[in-house]
Amino acid sequence: MYKLMLETWPSIRGSCVQLWDLWGGGVWHVGLVSLFLLLPVSPCARPASISGLSGYQGCDLWAPRNSGGLPCGVSGGGAVRDEAGDQSRGTILLILASGIGVKAVQLTPRRWLNLQEYQSKKLMSDNGVKVQRFFVADSANEALEAAKRLNAKEIVLKAQILAGGRGKGVFSSGLKGGVHLTKDPQVVGQLAKQMIGYNLATKQTPKEGVKVNKVMVAEALDISRETYLAILMDQSCNGPVLVGSPQGGVDIEEVAASNPELIFKEEIDIIEGIKDSQAQRMAENLGFLGPLKNQAADQIKKLYNLFLKIDATQVEVNPFGETPGGQVVCFDAKINFDDNAEFRQKDIFAMDDKSENEPIENEAAKYDLKYIGLDGNIACFVNGAGLAMATCDIIFLNGGKPANFLDLGGGVKEAQVYQAFKLLTADPKVEAILVNIFGGIVNCAIIANGITKACQELELKVPLVVRLEGTNVHEAQNILSNSGLPITSAVDLEDAAKKSVASVAKK
């Protein structure tokens, strides 16, 4: 049995259900199930976000696990993407046909939460996983005091930002490298003074870099051997999988390409959990010998328990190493979380550091809008991630450049439409706005009312091209045409893209 916790759900016992996968294009028919929902690669108790329903109490949903990992009674094509997996970019639509009518529900993918390195290490330490001793500082004086308290033979100082390549990065202060080793606590204070408050630019940051607000002061341990270990959700095996390699401390992709025989996998039954034999076998494959083998197996089991406990989608440790003193240590770790678990992982999500986000992205998130700024001048106002990406592409193909990626989602209200327009018009780069709505769950009339209100109250000064299709489209078109506003209508996406690009060219 796979179990999912859903925040809101109607009683559909005995109902006939159709599950539409709008990304894969398939449809599943599920008849006379008691209570059902199964995303094939979700771990035990993986939650799903649901919008569009109200007034229903939460409940536990169970679906039998068969050989294909699908609910009993399912037939037809199309693969449901797991909201926790790498392929969770689509929109899943549930049509619930019951005796009291038809209800539509959208499952909306959400941004993953990523924690700073020190936060991940604290989570691991709190759950029995062996990490280096460390302190966190947000000033040079605190860093100096932390280095003294460590009383370590050697100290490593790390800038804390959500980007890789810190060791080869450059600070706006002129300091080179976001990771430094020293035996002198005084040097830690001096280095921290050139890190905190300055931008660190790496291969993964914007050109101007990212401001460093904290540093991690940790005990530096010698590593006699480095291995790689990860626990992640794998769609092909319908559950979590251990992935390891005796070659750690390097990009695992390079190892997989050059020496695939050095990549080892252990599929874990989500119900039974990790077995001692699996942990021991992985430890052996990683090259841990004698007492270190048992120690490594114990750490692997603790990492797996942490993976489940915190609703992680991935726990990656590189390197998972051993010291000359005979200790197995998680030296560096990355943990990704399922944002749909926020309702029961409140303490973890409270640690979310949004300071590295663009202010406009944080503002958009307040209204449940998914916004990513781009460098063009044609703003995109779209419902659905796939349609938003297609809109950006077709603007580019017609000679224009999108100014943003903005996904309204399925349960959009007039207030969200207004806030979306407010965000778009606040961007000085925007010279035109393209609205592209396909009304499945979305009511086009709601969009039209929101557009007219926003245009009137915000005194829109840039060209607006609108393409609407789907639910209540004729009513929506009447609302726009009777508004008296200078809105350009488009018959399809190609037409909308051409008109929006042309409106910018005229200016």
N, C-alpha and C positions, 0 to 999 in steps of 0.2 A: 504494500500500500504506500502511495505517496500522499503526503499531507500538505495542504496549503492553507494559510490563514488569509482570509479576505476581509477587508475592512467593512464593506457593505455588500449585501447580496440578498436577493429575494428568495423566498421559499419556492423552489422549482421541482419539488418532489413529484415524480411521475410526468414531468414535462417532456416535450419533444424539443431538442435543442439543435441549432445549427451553429457551427463554429466556422467563421470565415477568416481565412488568413489573407489579408489584403496585400501583404508583401509577397507571399509565394503564389497567390492567385488561386489557391485551392479552397475547397469547402468540405467540411466534415459534418456528417449527420449523426447525431447521437440521440437515440430514442429510449425513453423510459428508464432513465438513470435516476437514482435517488438524489444525490447532490454531487455535482461533478465540476471539476476543472483540473486539468493536468497540463502543465508546461513540461515537456519531456525531460529537460535537463535541470530542472529546479531541485535543489536539495530539500531535505525534510523541513517542513514548516516555512518554505519560501513564500513570502507574501506577494501579492500583486496589487498595483494601484488601480482603482476603478473610479471613473468619473461618469456622471450621467444618471446615477441612481441616488435617491435620497429616501430617508425614512425607513431603512431596513437595518436590522440588527446584524452584527457580525456573527459568523459561525465558522466551525471547522468543516472543510470540504475534503472528502476522501474519494480517490479514484483507484480502482484495482490496477495493479501493474501487470501487464501481460508481456509477451516476448518482444513486442515492438515498443514498449514503453508508452502505449497510448491508452486512453480510456476504453473500457469495454464497449462494444457497439459502434466503434468508430469505423467509418469506411470513407473512401474517396481520397483525393490527392491533396498535396500541399503540406508543408511542414510548418508546424507552429514554432516560432522562434522563442527561445527562452529570454525573458526580460533580464536575466542575470548574465546572459552570455554575450560573446562578442558580436553575434549576429542579431542582437536585439535592436534593430533599427527600423523595424516595420511597425505597423499598427494592427492590432488584433481586434476584431469586431465580433461580439457575441450577440446573436439574435436569440432571445429567449421567448419561445412561443408557448404560452401556457393558457389555461382556461380563462384567465382574466385579460388576455390580450398579449401583444408583442412588446418586448422591451429591448432596447439596444444599449449595449455597454461598450465603452472603449477602454482598452488597457493601454496606458500611455507609458512608453519607455522614459526613464528619467536619467539625469546626469549621475555618473558614479561619484561617490565621495572618495577623495584621496587625502590621507593624513600626512603630516610632516613626519620625517624619519624618527624624531624623538617621541612622537605620539605613538607610532607603530611599535617602537621598542618598549615603551611603557606598557602597552597592552600585552605584549609578549611576556615581559618580565612578570607582570601581575598574574599571568596564567602558567607560571612555572617554566617558561622557556628561557634558556640561558643566553643572556646578552651581556655586553660590556657594561661596567659601571659607568654612569654618566650623570651630568647635571645640565640644566638648560639655563641660559642667561640672556637677558635682553639689554645689557649694558656692559661696557668694558670692565667696570669695577666688579660686577657680578661674575663675569667670566674669570677674572683673576682669583676671586675668592673660591670659585668652584674648582679651579685647578689646584689650589692649595688643599682643599678638603679631600680631593681625590687621593692625594698622597701616592701617586702612581710613578713608576719608573719612567714612563713616557706617556705623553698626552696627545690626543688627536682633537683638533678643533675643526668643527664642520659648520659651514653656513647652512641655515635651514630655509630652503625654498623647494617648491614642488617642480623641480626640473632636474634632469640628469646632466652629467658632464660637469659637475661642480668643480672637480679637481682641476680642470683645465680652463675654468672660467676666469673672467677678468672683472674686477670691481671698478666702479666709477671713481673710487679714491685712488686708483692706480695699482692697488694690490693685485698680484696675479695668483690665482688659485683659491678656490673656496674650501679646500681641505688642507690642513697643515699639521705636521708632526713636530713636537718639541719636547724637551725634557725640562724646560725652564718655565715655571708658572708665570713669571714676569713677561715672557714672550707671548704667552696666551693673551694677557691683557692688552699688549701692544697690537697684536694681530686683530683682536676683537674690535679694537678702536677703529681699525680701517675696514671692518666688515659691516658692523651694525649701523644701520641708517643709510648705507650706500647700496647702489644697484649692482647686482651680479649678473653679468651676461654670459650665457653658455650657448652651446649649439641648439638647445631646446627652448630657449627663452626668446622673447622679442628682441629686436636689435638693441633697444635701450636697456635691456636687462630687467630684473625683478628686484625690488627693494628687499633687503635682508633685515628682518626685525628681531630675529633670535639666532643664537648660535648654540650648538651642542658641544659641551666639553666632556670628553669621554676618556676612559682608560684605554691606552693603546696596547693591544696584545699582539705578540708575535704569532704568525700563522705558519704552521709547518706544512699544511696541506689544505687546498681549497676544493670544495665540491659545490654542486648546484642542487637545490631542492625546491620544488614548487608543488602546491596543491591548488587545483583549479577545477572549474566545472567543464566537462567535456561532453559536447552534444552527441558525439559518436558512441559513447558508452552510457549515455543517459544518467550521468551522475558525476561525483567527484573522482578525480584521478590524481595519483602521485606521479610526479615526473622528476627524475633525478639523473645526474651525470657525475662521474668522478672528476670531470674537468669543469671546475668552477672558477669564479673570478673573471670570466670572460663572457662575451655575448653568447648565450645559449643557442641563438640562431646559427652562429658560425659553427658551433660544435655539431649541430644537427645536419648542417650542409656538408661538412668535411668528414665527420666521423659519426654517422647515424647509429652505428653499433654501440656507441657510448651513451645513448639515450635510453633510459629504462623507465617503464611505466607500470603502475599497479592500479588497476581499476578497483574502486571501493564500493561495496554495496551500501547504499545510503541508509538502509534499515539496519543491517548488521553492524555497520561501522568498520573501522579499520581493525584488522586482525593482527595479533602479535607476529604471526608468520610473515605477513606482508611488510610490517615495519622492519623486522629482522632481515628479510630478503633485500629490501631497499638499502638498508645500512651496509649490507655486505656488498651489494652492487656499487655503492659509492666508495668502497675500499676501506671501510672502517674495520679494524681487526681487534681481536682480543676483547678486553674490557670496553674499548671504545665502541665496539659494535653494539653492545647492550645500551651504552649511554646514548649513542646516536638513535637507536630504535626508540628509546624512551622519549627523546626530543621530537622525533617524527610524530609519535602518537599525541604528544602535547600540542604540537602545531595543528594536527588535524582536529583535535577537540576545540582549539581556539577558532579554527576555520568555521566550524558549525555554530559555535556559541555566539559569534559576532556577526553572523550572516554575511560572511565574506564571499566574494566571487573569485578571489585569488589571494593566495599567500605565497610570495616568492622570496626565497632566501638565497642570496648570492653575494658573498660566499657563505656556505654552510661548512665551516671549517674546524680543524683541530689545532690545538696549540702544542708547543713542545712540552708543556706541563701535563698533557694528557686530558685536556678538556675539549668537549664538543660545544662550539659556540655559534650562534646566529649573528654574524658580523654585520650584515646589511640586509634589510628586509623591505619589501613593498607589499602593502595590503590594500586591496580594492574591496569595496563594499557594495552590496545591493541597496541602492537608494530606496527601493520599495519597502525595505525593512525599517525605515526611519521611525515608524510608529512604535516599535518595540526595542529600538536601539537608541533611545533618546540621549543617553550619556555620551555615546560615541559621536552622534551627529552634532551634539553641542560643541564638540571640539573642532568642527569644520572652520577652517581659516579662509575666509572669503577675501582677505586683504589683497590676494594676488589676482582676483578677478577684476575685470573691467567694471567700473561703477555702474554702467548701463546694464551689464549682465545681472548684477545684484538687484538692481531696480526691477528688471524684467521678472526675476525669480519671485519677487513679492506677489506678483499677479499670476503666477503659474504660467509664464510665457518663457519659451526657450529661445534665447537670443544669442547670436554670435556675430560680432562686428567684422565686416570685411572692408576692403579698401576701395570699393567702387562708389558710384553715385546714384544707383537705382535701388531704392529700398524695396524689399520683398515682404509681403504680408500674406502668409499662407497657412493653411491648416494641414498638418501632417508632415512628418520629417521627410518622407520620400518625395512628396509633391514639392516641398520647399527646395530640396536638392535639385529636382528636375527644373524648377523655375529658375534657380541660379544658373544652371547649365544652359538653358535656352536663351536667357538674356545674353550670356557670353557668346553663344553661337551666332547671335544676331548683331554682334558688334558692341554690346554694352558691358558694363561691369556691375555686378550686384554689390550693394552697400552693406548687406547684412544677410543673415539667415535667421528668420523669425517664424517659429512654429506656434500657432495658436492652440493646437491640440483639439480634442473632440468636444469637450464639454464647455465650449466658450460661451461667455455671457457678454451683453452689451458693454458692461463696464470694462471688460478685458480688451474689447475692440478699441475703446476710447484710450485706455492706457497704452496700448500698442501704438496707436497713432501719435500719442504724446511722445513716446520714446523715439519713434522714427523721425518726427519733425524736429526733435531737439538735436539731431545729428547735423552739423553744418555741411557735411559732405553730400547730403541727400538733395538731389535735384529733381527727382521724380519718384512716385510711389506706384508700385504694381501690386494690386490685390488679386490673388489667385485662389479661389475657394471652390472646393468640390464638396458639396453638401451631402454627406452620407448621414452621419449622426448630426453634423452641424446644420442648423437651420439657416438658410441663406437670408431669410428675412431679418433674423437677429443681427447678422453681419451688416446688412444694408442699413438698419436703424442705427447701429453703432457707428458706421461710416458717416452718415449724415450728421449725427450729433457731434462727432469729433471734428468734422470739417467746419461746421458752423461755430463751435465754441473755440476751436484752436485757430480759426481764420487761416485755413490752409493756403499756402502761397506757392506750392509746387504742383506740377501736373499730376493728376491722379488717373490711372488706368485700372479698370475693374473688370475682371472676368469671373462670373459666377456660374455654377452649374450644380444641379441636384435638387435637394429638398427645398420646396417653396421658392424656386428660382424666379418664377413669373411674378410673384408678389414682391420679391426683392427688387427685381428690375423696375417694377412700377414705383416702388419707394424711391429709388435713385433717380428715375426720370422725372418724377414729380417734385423733387427736392429743390430744383432751380439751381443746383450747384454745377460747376463746370467739370463734370465727371465724364471721362471717355470710356465707353463700353467696348468690350472685345468679345468676339464670338468664340474664340478658343485660345489655348495657351500660346500658340504660335503668333496669332494676331495680337495678343496682349503684349508679348515680348517686343514685337516690331514697333507697336505704337509707343511703348514706354521708351525704347531706345530713340525713336524719332523725336519724341517730346524733349529729350535732353539735347539732341543735336540742334533743334531749332533755337534753343536758348544760347 
